[in-house]
Amino acid sequence: MNKSSNRNKSGPSNWEYHGQKRPKFADKPKEGQESVWDYPRPPKLASDNREILIIFANKIIARTTNAIRVLETGNPPAFYIPKTDINMDFLKKTPGVSRCEWKGEAIYWNVVIEDKLVERVAWSYPQPNQEFSKIKSYISFFPSKLFCYVNGEHVKPQPGGFYPGWITKEITGPVRGESDETYL
Protein backbone atom coordinates (compact mmCIF):
# COMPACT_ATOMS: atom_id res chain seq x y z
CA MET A 1 0.00 0.00 0.00
CA ASN A 2 1.42 3.43 -0.85
CA LYS A 3 1.62 6.44 1.47
CA SER A 4 -1.31 8.29 -0.04
CA SER A 5 -3.70 5.40 0.38
CA ASN A 6 -2.54 4.95 3.97
CA ARG A 7 -3.08 8.64 4.67
CA ASN A 8 -6.66 8.38 3.46
CA LYS A 9 -7.30 5.90 6.27
CA SER A 10 -5.84 8.04 9.04
CA GLY A 11 -9.04 9.88 9.99
CA PRO A 12 -10.47 9.56 13.49
CA SER A 13 -12.61 6.51 12.74
CA ASN A 14 -9.77 4.55 11.12
CA TRP A 15 -6.85 5.54 13.34
CA GLU A 16 -5.82 2.44 15.27
CA TYR A 17 -3.59 4.03 17.93
CA HIS A 18 -4.83 6.28 20.71
CA GLY A 19 -1.92 6.14 23.17
CA GLN A 20 -3.25 3.06 25.03
CA LYS A 21 -0.88 0.64 23.30
CA ARG A 22 2.41 1.18 21.55
CA PRO A 23 2.61 -0.43 18.07
CA LYS A 24 5.14 -3.20 17.47
CA PHE A 25 7.13 -0.98 15.11
CA ALA A 26 7.60 1.74 17.75
CA ASP A 27 11.00 2.31 19.32
CA LYS A 28 11.20 1.63 23.03
CA PRO A 29 11.99 4.88 24.84
CA LYS A 30 15.17 5.10 26.87
CA GLU A 31 15.31 6.80 30.24
CA GLY A 32 14.36 10.46 29.86
CA GLN A 33 12.61 9.87 26.52
CA GLU A 34 8.95 9.96 25.49
CA SER A 35 7.44 7.74 22.84
CA VAL A 36 5.14 9.61 20.49
CA TRP A 37 3.03 6.43 20.50
CA ASP A 38 2.25 6.94 24.20
CA TYR A 39 0.69 10.36 23.52
CA PRO A 40 -3.14 10.37 23.53
CA ARG A 41 -5.70 10.85 20.80
CA PRO A 42 -7.46 13.22 21.00
CA PRO A 43 -4.38 15.29 21.85
CA LYS A 44 -3.69 16.84 25.23
CA LEU A 45 -2.08 20.11 26.27
CA ALA A 46 0.98 20.16 28.54
CA SER A 47 2.61 23.26 30.02
CA ASP A 48 6.35 23.49 29.35
CA ASN A 49 8.68 25.88 31.19
CA ARG A 50 11.86 25.16 29.23
CA GLU A 51 13.31 28.01 27.19
CA ILE A 52 11.89 28.02 23.67
CA LEU A 53 13.75 30.20 21.19
CA ILE A 54 12.84 30.89 17.56
CA ILE A 55 15.22 32.75 15.25
CA PHE A 56 15.07 33.88 11.64
CA ALA A 57 17.47 36.21 9.76
CA ASN A 58 19.50 36.67 12.96
CA LYS A 59 16.45 38.09 14.75
CA ILE A 60 14.68 36.60 17.73
CA ILE A 61 11.11 35.91 16.67
CA ALA A 62 10.07 34.42 20.00
CA ARG A 63 11.52 33.50 23.38
CA THR A 64 9.50 32.00 26.20
CA THR A 65 9.50 29.79 29.26
CA ASN A 66 5.68 29.59 29.13
CA ALA A 67 5.03 27.29 26.18
CA ILE A 68 2.27 24.75 25.80
CA ARG A 69 3.01 21.47 24.06
CA VAL A 70 0.30 19.70 22.10
CA LEU A 71 0.83 15.95 22.48
CA GLU A 72 -0.89 13.68 19.95
CA THR A 73 -0.38 10.00 19.14
CA GLY A 74 2.37 9.44 16.58
CA ASN A 75 3.49 13.07 16.40
CA PRO A 76 6.33 14.92 18.11
CA PRO A 77 5.01 17.81 20.19
CA ALA A 78 4.05 21.10 18.59
CA PHE A 79 5.10 23.99 20.83
CA TYR A 80 2.69 26.91 21.21
CA ILE A 81 4.11 30.23 22.38
CA PRO A 82 2.14 33.05 24.01
CA LYS A 83 1.80 36.09 21.76
CA THR A 84 3.21 38.19 24.62
CA ASP A 85 6.54 36.37 24.11
CA ILE A 86 6.59 36.78 20.32
CA ASN A 87 7.87 39.80 18.41
CA MET A 88 4.59 40.33 16.57
CA ASP A 89 6.19 43.08 14.43
CA PHE A 90 7.75 40.22 12.44
CA LEU A 91 4.47 38.33 11.91
CA LYS A 92 1.88 39.17 9.27
CA LYS A 93 -1.40 37.32 9.02
CA THR A 94 -1.80 35.58 5.66
CA PRO A 95 -5.02 34.59 3.87
CA GLY A 96 -6.40 31.10 4.23
CA VAL A 97 -7.50 28.80 7.01
CA SER A 98 -7.47 25.10 7.81
CA ARG A 99 -9.49 23.01 10.20
CA CYS A 100 -8.27 20.62 12.89
CA GLU A 101 -10.80 18.06 14.04
CA TRP A 102 -9.72 18.71 17.65
CA LYS A 103 -8.62 22.34 17.91
CA GLY A 104 -10.88 24.09 15.39
CA GLU A 105 -10.09 26.63 12.67
CA ALA A 106 -6.48 27.75 12.24
CA ILE A 107 -5.18 30.93 10.69
CA TYR A 108 -1.66 31.31 9.30
CA TRP A 109 1.19 33.77 9.66
CA ASN A 110 4.15 34.82 7.53
CA VAL A 111 7.42 36.01 9.03
CA VAL A 112 8.74 39.17 7.38
CA ILE A 113 12.08 40.73 8.31
CA GLU A 114 13.26 43.50 6.02
CA ASP A 115 13.36 41.89 2.55
CA LYS A 116 13.16 38.32 3.85
CA LEU A 117 9.85 36.46 3.82
CA VAL A 118 8.89 32.99 5.04
CA GLU A 119 5.33 32.15 4.08
CA ARG A 120 2.86 30.27 6.28
CA VAL A 121 5.51 29.62 8.90
CA ALA A 122 3.18 29.78 11.87
CA TRP A 123 -0.45 29.18 12.80
CA SER A 124 -2.85 29.88 15.61
CA TYR A 125 -6.41 29.18 16.72
CA PRO A 126 -8.13 32.51 17.48
CA GLN A 127 -11.34 30.69 18.53
CA PRO A 128 -10.26 27.16 19.48
CA ASN A 129 -12.70 24.48 20.51
CA GLN A 130 -13.43 24.56 24.25
CA GLU A 131 -11.03 21.74 25.15
CA PHE A 132 -8.14 23.73 23.63
CA SER A 133 -9.09 27.20 24.88
CA LYS A 134 -5.69 27.55 26.62
CA ILE A 135 -3.96 28.05 23.25
CA LYS A 136 -6.26 30.90 22.15
CA SER A 137 -3.54 33.57 22.51
CA TYR A 138 -0.69 31.32 21.40
CA ILE A 139 1.08 30.74 18.07
CA SER A 140 3.00 27.68 16.91
CA PHE A 141 5.81 27.60 14.35
CA PHE A 142 7.02 25.09 11.76
CA PRO A 143 10.59 24.13 12.75
CA SER A 144 11.33 23.25 9.11
CA LYS A 145 11.25 26.93 8.19
CA LEU A 146 12.98 28.64 11.13
CA PHE A 147 15.70 27.92 13.69
CA CYS A 148 13.87 26.54 16.72
CA TYR A 149 15.46 25.56 20.03
CA VAL A 150 14.31 23.84 23.21
CA ASN A 151 16.69 24.58 26.10
CA GLY A 152 19.45 25.25 23.59
CA GLU A 153 18.88 22.06 21.58
CA HIS A 154 18.31 22.72 17.89
CA VAL A 155 14.99 21.11 16.92
CA LYS A 156 14.69 18.78 13.96
CA PRO A 157 11.47 19.16 11.96
CA GLN A 158 8.99 16.32 11.67
CA PRO A 159 9.39 14.63 8.27
CA GLY A 160 6.74 14.72 5.59
CA GLY A 161 6.50 18.46 4.94
CA PHE A 162 2.96 18.68 6.30
CA TYR A 163 3.54 17.95 9.98
CA PRO A 164 4.55 20.63 12.51
CA GLY A 165 6.18 18.49 15.23
CA TRP A 166 9.40 19.41 16.98
CA ILE A 167 11.84 16.50 17.33
CA THR A 168 14.32 16.69 20.20
CA LYS A 169 16.55 14.02 21.74
CA GLU A 170 13.79 13.25 24.27
CA ILE A 171 11.42 12.06 21.52
CA THR A 172 11.39 8.53 20.14
CA GLY A 173 9.24 7.24 17.30
CA PRO A 174 9.16 6.57 14.50
CA VAL A 175 7.04 9.66 14.05
CA ARG A 176 4.23 10.21 11.55
CA GLY A 177 5.72 11.06 8.18
CA GLU A 178 8.89 9.06 8.81
CA SER A 179 7.81 5.76 7.22
CA ASP A 180 4.89 4.06 5.51
CA GLU A 181 3.94 2.39 8.81
CA THR A 182 3.44 5.71 10.53
CA TYR A 183 0.72 6.79 8.09
CA LEU A 184 -1.65 4.25 9.66
C-alpha positions in Angstrom: 0.0 0.0 0.0 1.4 3.4 -0.9 1.6 6.4 1.5 -1.3 8.3 0.0 -3.7 5.4 0.4 -2.5 4.9 4.0 -3.1 8.6 4.7 -6.7 8.4 3.5 -7.3 5.9 6.3 -5.8 8.0 9.0 -9.0 9.9 10.0 -10.5 9.6 13.5 -12.6 6.5 12.7 -9.8 4.6 11.1 -6.8 5.5 13.3 -5.8 2.4 15.3 -3.6 4.0 17.9 -4.8 6.3 20.7 -1.9 6.1 23.2 -3.2 3.1 25.0 -0.9 0.6 23.3 2.4 1.2 21.6 2.6 -0.4 18.1 5.1 -3.2 17.5 7.1 -1.0 15.1 7.6 1.7 17.8 11.0 2.3 19.3 11.2 1.6 23.0 12.0 4.9 24.8 15.2 5.1 26.9 15.3 6.8 30.2 14.4 10.5 29.9 12.6 9.9 26.5 9.0 10.0 25.5 7.4 7.7 22.8 5.1 9.6 20.5 3.0 6.4 20.5 2.2 6.9 24.2 0.7 10.4 23.5 -3.1 10.4 23.5 -5.7 10.8 20.8 -7.5 13.2 21.0 -4.4 15.3 21.9 -3.7 16.8 25.2 -2.1 20.1 26.3 1.0 20.2 28.5 2.6 23.3 30.0 6.3 23.5 29.3 8.7 25.9 31.2 11.9 25.2 29.2 13.3 28.0 27.2 11.9 28.0 23.7 13.7 30.2 21.2 12.8 30.9 17.6 15.2 32.8 15.3 15.1 33.9 11.6 17.5 36.2 9.8 19.5 36.7 13.0 16.5 38.1 14.8 14.7 36.6 17.7 11.1 35.9 16.7 10.1 34.4 20.0 11.5 33.5 23.4 9.5 32.0 26.2 9.5 29.8 29.3 5.7 29.6 29.1 5.0 27.3 26.2 2.3 24.8 25.8 3.0 21.5 24.1 0.3 19.7 22.1 0.8 15.9 22.5 -0.9 13.7 19.9 -0.4 10.0 19.1 2.4 9.4 16.6 3.5 13.1 16.4 6.3 14.9 18.1 5.0 17.8 20.2 4.0 21.1 18.6 5.1 24.0 20.8 2.7 26.9 21.2 4.1 30.2 22.4 2.1 33.1 24.0 1.8 36.1 21.8 3.2 38.2 24.6 6.5 36.4 24.1 6.6 36.8 20.3 7.9 39.8 18.4 4.6 40.3 16.6 6.2 43.1 14.4 7.7 40.2 12.4 4.5 38.3 11.9 1.9 39.2 9.3 -1.4 37.3 9.0 -1.8 35.6 5.7 -5.0 34.6 3.9 -6.4 31.1 4.2 -7.5 28.8 7.0 -7.5 25.1 7.8 -9.5 23.0 10.2 -8.3 20.6 12.9 -10.8 18.1 14.0 -9.7 18.7 17.6 -8.6 22.3 17.9 -10.9 24.1 15.4 -10.1 26.6 12.7 -6.5 27.7 12.2 -5.2 30.9 10.7 -1.7 31.3 9.3 1.2 33.8 9.7 4.1 34.8 7.5 7.4 36.0 9.0 8.7 39.2 7.4 12.1 40.7 8.3 13.3 43.5 6.0 13.4 41.9 2.6 13.2 38.3 3.8 9.9 36.5 3.8 8.9 33.0 5.0 5.3 32.1 4.1 2.9 30.3 6.3 5.5 29.6 8.9 3.2 29.8 11.9 -0.4 29.2 12.8 -2.9 29.9 15.6 -6.4 29.2 16.7 -8.1 32.5 17.5 -11.3 30.7 18.5 -10.3 27.2 19.5 -12.7 24.5 20.5 -13.4 24.6 24.3 -11.0 21.7 25.2 -8.1 23.7 23.6 -9.1 27.2 24.9 -5.7 27.5 26.6 -4.0 28.0 23.2 -6.3 30.9 22.2 -3.5 33.6 22.5 -0.7 31.3 21.4 1.1 30.7 18.1 3.0 27.7 16.9 5.8 27.6 14.4 7.0 25.1 11.8 10.6 24.1 12.7 11.3 23.2 9.1 11.3 26.9 8.2 13.0 28.6 11.1 15.7 27.9 13.7 13.9 26.5 16.7 15.5 25.6 20.0 14.3 23.8 23.2 16.7 24.6 26.1 19.5 25.3 23.6 18.9 22.1 21.6 18.3 22.7 17.9 15.0 21.1 16.9 14.7 18.8 14.0 11.5 19.2 12.0 9.0 16.3 11.7 9.4 14.6 8.3 6.7 14.7 5.6 6.5 18.5 4.9 3.0 18.7 6.3 3.5 17.9 10.0 4.5 20.6 12.5 6.2 18.5 15.2 9.4 19.4 17.0 11.8 16.5 17.3 14.3 16.7 20.2 16.6 14.0 21.7 13.8 13.3 24.3 11.4 12.1 21.5 11.4 8.5 20.1 9.2 7.2 17.3 9.2 6.6 14.5 7.0 9.7 14.1 4.2 10.2 11.6 5.7 11.1 8.2 8.9 9.1 8.8 7.8 5.8 7.2 4.9 4.1 5.5 3.9 2.4 8.8 3.4 5.7 10.5 0.7 6.8 8.1 -1.7 4.3 9.7 
